Amino acid sequence: MYYFFTYLSRKLYKKMKLFLTTLLCVVSMCCFSQNEGFVIIEQDQRIEQLIQRQREIHAADSTIDGYRIQIFMESGNDAVEHANALIEEFKLKYTELPIYLVFGQPYYRLRVGDFRTRLEAEKVFQTLSKDYKKAFITSDRIQLPYNVFCDPSLDDELEMDEALDTINNDTIITNDSIIDVR
């Protein structure tokens, strides 16, 4: 008699297990079927004011901490002429890199590039160090790369697609104007 009840309990256990598994599968399919719906975002007006203030700050100072490669540093009466000659020579060799003439008393310095990370600067430094033996990487305030997705004037999706199509390697787009650097 004991074996009979054990046999029944095992059969009942298997049937209950099968029933619960099937039930859970059906319930889970019903729960995860989703219909399209709407999301209503209610936000405090102060958030929009903060976003506007951030845009104003960005418009006033569009630089960030980054790295540049310094290829020239000289002081004296002829330093500006030497720097300008080196700028022209550099622009002929490396057309894709921006070059900046910086005056920090008493030196004139030529700095190259706008690199966000030191690793980016190291890659270019390997190439430049062959031509400019005194070159080194220095931290500096760099121009913030233009981000078309954060431009408040491109609220329409079609305008954003057109703006993305116009960007190429020879054009710098700022918030106010387009500068062709060819």
PATIKOL-137283 format. One line per 5 residues: number of its first residue (from 1); their letters; for each residue x, y, z of N, C-alpha, C. Coordinates in steps of 0.02 Angstrom, whole numbers. Example, Ala and Ser with C-alpha at 12.3 -4.5 7.8 and 13.67 -1.06 7.14 Angstrom:
<pts>
1> AS> 660:-284:390:615:-225:390:660:-165:390  642:-112:354:684:-53:357:645:2:394
</pts>
This chain:
<pts>
1> MYYFF> 41:-59:0:0:0:0:44:63:0  97:59:34:143:116:37:170:131:-33  187:79:-69:213:89:-137:161:117:-184  101:100:-173:47:126:-215:39:201:-206  41:225:-143:36:297:-130:98:334:-154
6> TYLSR> 154:303:-149:216:333:-175:211:340:-251  187:288:-284:179:289:-356:129:344:-376  73:350:-340:23:402:-355:51:472:-343  89:480:-290:117:545:-275:168:567:-327  206:519:-354:254:536:-407:218:556:-471
11> KLYKK> 167:520:-489:127:537:-548:94:604:-540  66:615:-481:34:679:-466:85:736:-468  145:723:-443:198:774:-442:217:792:-514  224:743:-559:242:757:-628:188:796:-663  125:778:-650:70:814:-682:66:886:-656
16> MKLFL> 76:895:-592:74:963:-563:132:1005:-591  189:973:-598:248:1009:-625:234:1030:-697  207:986:-737:190:1002:-806:137:1057:-810  87:1052:-767:33:1102:-766:60:1171:-746  101:1175:-694:129:1239:-672:176:1269:-724
21> TTLLC> 216:1228:-757:261:1253:-809:221:1283:-867  170:1247:-888:127:1272:-942:92:1336:-921  66:1337:-861:32:1397:-836:79:1457:-834  139:1447:-809:187:1502:-806:207:1528:-876  214:1483:-923:231:1504:-992:175:1546:-1022
26> VVSMC> 113:1524:-1013:56:1561:-1040:49:1629:-1007  57:1631:-941:51:1694:-905:107:1742:-925  168:1717:-933:223:1761:-951:214:1789:-1022  187:1750:-1068:174:1776:-1135:121:1831:-1134  72:1823:-1092:20:1874:-1087:47:1937:-1056
31> CFSQN> 91:1930:-1007:118:1989:-973:166:2029:-1016  204:1996:-1060:254:2031:-1099:229:2055:-1167  168:2040:-1184:143:2068:-1246:128:2142:-1234  162:2185:-1272:156:2256:-1260:123:2290:-1319  83:2338:-1303:51:2379:-1354:88:2445:-1358
36> EGFVI> 83:2479:-1415:113:2545:-1421:74:2593:-1377  110:2639:-1348:77:2686:-1304:111:2754:-1306  93:2796:-1262:119:2864:-1259:155:2873:-1193  207:2915:-1195:243:2934:-1135:235:3008:-1127  210:3028:-1071:202:3099:-1056:254:3117:-1004
41> IEQDQ> 297:3165:-1023:351:3186:-978:330:3253:-948  325:3252:-883:311:3314:-847:374:3333:-811  402:3391:-830:464:3413:-798:456:3484:-772  495:3497:-723:495:3563:-693:522:3614:-743  495:3674:-743:517:3726:-790:589:3746:-777
46> RIEQL> 613:3735:-717:682:3754:-701:732:3711:-739  713:3651:-760:758:3609:-799:772:3641:-866  721:3667:-899:731:3702:-962:774:3765:-953  766:3799:-896:808:3857:-882:881:3836:-874  893:3779:-841:962:3754:-834:993:3736:-901
51> IQRQR> 953:3705:-944:978:3687:-1010:995:3750:-1049  953:3801:-1045:967:3864:-1080:1030:3897:-1052  1038:3894:-987:1098:3924:-956:1161:3887:-979  1157:3821:-984:1214:3782:-1009:1231:3801:-1080  1181:3813:-1121:1194:3834:-1190:1228:3902:-1191
56> EIHAA> 1208:3948:-1148:1240:4014:-1144:1312:4008:-1122  1326:3965:-1073:1394:3955:-1050:1437:3927:-1106  1409:3879:-1142:1445:3848:-1197:1459:3900:-1253  1411:3944:-1265:1421:3995:-1317:1476:4044:-1296  1480:4058:-1231:1531:4105:-1206:1601:4074:-1206
61> DSTID> 1606:4011:-1188:1671:3978:-1185:1664:3908:-1213  1685:3899:-1275:1677:3834:-1307:1743:3796:-1307  1780:3799:-1250:1842:3761:-1244:1836:3712:-1187  1875:3659:-1191:1878:3609:-1139:1951:3591:-1126  1964:3558:-1071:2032:3535:-1056:2049:3478:-1104
66> GYRIQ> 2109:3484:-1133:2130:3432:-1180:2206:3436:-1189  2229:3415:-1247:2301:3412:-1260:2316:3439:-1329  2376:3469:-1334:2403:3491:-1398:2476:3471:-1400  2504:3474:-1460:2575:3459:-1469:2610:3525:-1485  2658:3542:-1444:2696:3604:-1455:2757:3587:-1497
71> IFMES> 2763:3623:-1554:2817:3609:-1601:2869:3665:-1605  2853:3722:-1575:2898:3780:-1581:2890:3824:-1519  2946:3850:-1494:2945:3899:-1440:3007:3943:-1447  2995:4008:-1453:3052:4053:-1463:3033:4122:-1437  3084:4158:-1414:3073:4228:-1394:3123:4271:-1433
76> GNDAV> 3110:4335:-1433:3156:4380:-1468:3120:4418:-1523  3159:4459:-1558:3132:4504:-1609:3107:4466:-1671  3139:4412:-1689:3121:4376:-1749:3075:4316:-1737  3052:4308:-1676:3013:4249:-1658:2947:4245:-1698  2914:4301:-1709:2851:4301:-1746:2863:4282:-1818
81> EHANA> 2915:4307:-1849:2930:4290:-1919:2946:4215:-1925  2986:4189:-1878:3002:4117:-1880:2939:4075:-1870  2896:4097:-1825:2834:4061:-1812:2789:4061:-1874  2781:4118:-1906:2739:4122:-1966:2767:4079:-2023  2833:4078:-2030:2863:4035:-2082:2850:3961:-2066
86> LIEEF> 2855:3943:-2003:2842:3874:-1983:2769:3856:-1991  2725:3904:-1980:2653:3891:-1990:2640:3873:-2063  2668:3912:-2109:2657:3899:-2180:2686:3831:-2200  2745:3815:-2175:2776:3751:-2189:2733:3693:-2161  2707:3702:-2101:2667:3651:-2068:2601:3639:-2106
91> KLKYT> 2570:3694:-2128:2506:3688:-2164:2514:3651:-2230  2572:3655:-2261:2584:3619:-2323:2591:3544:-2310  2623:3525:-2255:2634:3454:-2239:2573:3421:-2208  2542:3455:-2160:2488:3426:-2121:2426:3471:-2127  2389:3462:-2179:2332:3506:-2192:2273:3491:-2146
96> ELPIY> 2269:3431:-2118:2211:3413:-2077:2216:3435:-2005  2275:3456:-1982:2284:3476:-1912:2281:3552:-1904  2242:3576:-1856:2242:3649:-1843:2306:3668:-1805  2330:3728:-1819:2390:3752:-1786:2375:3820:-1754  2401:3832:-1694:2386:3892:-1656:2451:3927:-1636
101> LVFGQ> 2453:3993:-1646:2509:4034:-1622:2488:4063:-1555  2525:4046:-1502:2508:4066:-1435:2565:4109:-1408  2548:4166:-1379:2599:4209:-1347:2591:4205:-1272  2643:4183:-1239:2647:4183:-1166:2713:4215:-1148  2710:4275:-1121:2769:4316:-1113:2827:4277:-1083
106> PYYRL> 2884:4279:-1112:2910:4313:-1172:2912:4268:-1233  2878:4211:-1232:2886:4162:-1286:2826:4161:-1333  2842:4148:-1397:2792:4131:-1447:2794:4055:-1455  2736:4025:-1454:2732:3952:-1458:2685:3932:-1515  2702:3879:-1549:2658:3849:-1599:2633:3782:-1571
111> RVGDF> 2567:3777:-1566:2537:3716:-1540:2490:3688:-1592  2488:3622:-1596:2454:3587:-1650:2400:3541:-1621  2341:3541:-1654:2289:3492:-1638:2242:3512:-1583  2188:3475:-1579:2138:3480:-1525:2122:3408:-1505  2158:3382:-1457:2151:3313:-1437:2117:3308:-1369
116> RTRLE> 2065:3268:-1365:2029:3259:-1302:2068:3217:-1252  2105:3167:-1276:2142:3123:-1231:2216:3124:-1250  2256:3105:-1202:2328:3102:-1214:2344:3047:-1266  2304:2995:-1267:2315:2941:-1315:2308:2965:-1387  2257:3007:-1399:2249:3036:-1466:2310:3078:-1484
121> AEKVF> 2334:3117:-1436:2392:3160:-1448:2455:3117:-1461  2462:3062:-1425:2520:3019:-1434:2523:2990:-1504  2466:2973:-1532:2464:2944:-1600:2492:2995:-1650  2470:3057:-1646:2493:3108:-1692:2565:3128:-1677  2583:3128:-1612:2651:3145:-1592:2703:3099:-1624
126> QTLSK> 2686:3035:-1631:2732:2987:-1662:2750:3009:-1733  2702:3038:-1768:2714:3061:-1837:2752:3127:-1837  2731:3173:-1794:2761:3240:-1794:2833:3241:-1767  2848:3195:-1722:2914:3196:-1690:2970:3181:-1740  2953:3151:-1797:3004:3138:-1848:3026:3204:-1881
131> DYKKA> 2979:3250:-1892:2994:3314:-1925:3013:3369:-1875  2986:3365:-1814:2998:3418:-1764:3027:3385:-1702  3093:3388:-1697:3129:3351:-1645:3115:3378:-1575  3098:3442:-1569:3086:3472:-1503:3012:3470:-1484  2972:3435:-1520:2900:3432:-1507:2887:3393:-1443
136> FITSD> 2834:3413:-1408:2812:3378:-1348:2737:3390:-1338  2706:3346:-1299:2635:3350:-1285:2624:3392:-1223  2576:3438:-1227:2561:3481:-1170:2485:3485:-1161  2465:3495:-1099:2393:3504:-1087:2375:3576:-1103  2315:3586:-1127:2294:3652:-1149:2218:3654:-1152
141> RIQLP> 2190:3713:-1160:2118:3720:-1173:2109:3712:-1247  2069:3664:-1268:2059:3651:-1339:1990:3672:-1360  1981:3679:-1425:1916:3696:-1453:1870:3636:-1444  1811:3649:-1420:1762:3596:-1411:1739:3572:-1479  1744:3508:-1492:1721:3483:-1557:1647:3497:-1565
146> YNVFC> 1628:3515:-1625:1558:3532:-1638:1515:3470:-1635  1460:3474:-1601:1413:3419:-1595:1346:3441:-1624  1330:3416:-1683:1270:3437:-1718:1207:3419:-1680  1210:3367:-1638:1151:3345:-1602:1133:3391:-1544  1180:3433:-1522:1166:3479:-1466:1150:3549:-1489
151> DPSLD> 1145:3559:-1554:1132:3626:-1580:1057:3641:-1573  1039:3693:-1536:969:3708:-1526:934:3732:-1589  971:3756:-1638:939:3780:-1700:916:3723:-1745  939:3662:-1731:921:3605:-1772:868:3563:-1737  811:3594:-1723:758:3558:-1688:721:3511:-1735
156> DELEM> 718:3527:-1798:683:3485:-1846:728:3428:-1868  703:3368:-1871:744:3310:-1890:770:3316:-1961  732:3345:-2006:755:3352:-2074:814:3399:-2078  812:3454:-2041:869:3501:-2040:931:3467:-2013  924:3423:-1963:981:3389:-1934:1012:3342:-1985
161> DEALD> 971:3306:-2024:997:3262:-2076:1035:3301:-2129  1008:3360:-2148:1043:3402:-2197:1109:3427:-2169  1111:3444:-2106:1173:3469:-2076:1225:3413:-2072  1203:3352:-2057:1250:3296:-2056:1278:3283:-2125  1239:3292:-2177:1262:3281:-2245:1314:3333:-2266
166> TINND> 1311:3393:-2238:1357:3446:-2259:1424:3444:-2223  1429:3405:-2170:1492:3402:-2133:1542:3358:-2170  1603:3384:-2179:1656:3343:-2207:1721:3364:-2174  1777:3336:-2196:1841:3348:-2163:1868:3418:-2173  1844:3454:-2224:1871:3519:-2239:1829:3576:-2211
171> TIITN> 1780:3561:-2172:1735:3613:-2147:1729:3608:-2071  1732:3666:-2039:1720:3670:-1967:1655:3708:-1959  1608:3679:-1924:1544:3711:-1913:1541:3733:-1840  1530:3797:-1830:1522:3823:-1763:1450:3843:-1754  1432:3865:-1693:1363:3884:-1680:1342:3944:-1722
176> DSIID> 1388:3988:-1739:1371:4050:-1773:1384:4048:-1848  1435:4011:-1869:1453:4015:-1940:1487:3951:-1963  1496:3946:-2027:1532:3890:-2058:1597:3918:-2085  1653:3887:-2066:1718:3910:-2087:1748:3857:-2132  1766:3876:-2193:1798:3830:-2239:1874:3837:-2230
181> VR> 1907:3782:-2213:1979:3786:-2198:2023:3760:-2254  1996:3756:-2313:2037:3732:-2369:2089:3781:-2388
</pts>
